[in-house]
């Protein structure tokens, strides 16, 4: 159906493609990081590259960093929206609220 909103009415149509893309990228990051760490543990110390554990940890930490930054952004955006709303709304003692009396 053209113009159909997502379930819950949030976001433009087609935003689920972006959601799936981010989900797949984060999953691949976890899998690649886990493979690097498994290779670091299983390979003999002479054959293990020095960069392998650092790359493995970075790839495993990437989804955590993404979600923490997403949460911080959402909190900051909600706080900024609340401040904008408070700045627009008249205070209880202002002249606008007394005009009805």
VENKA-V711333 format. One record per pair of residues at least 6 apart in sequence whose ideal C-beta (glycine too) atoms are under 6 Angstrom apart, sorted by the first residue. I is the first residue (numbers start at 1). J is the second residue. If there is no record, write none. Layout:
((I/J) (I/J))
This chain:
((26/63) (29/59) (29/62) (32/59) (33/56) (33/59) (33/60) (36/52) (36/55) (36/56) (37/56) (40/48) (40/52) (40/53) (90/96) (90/97))
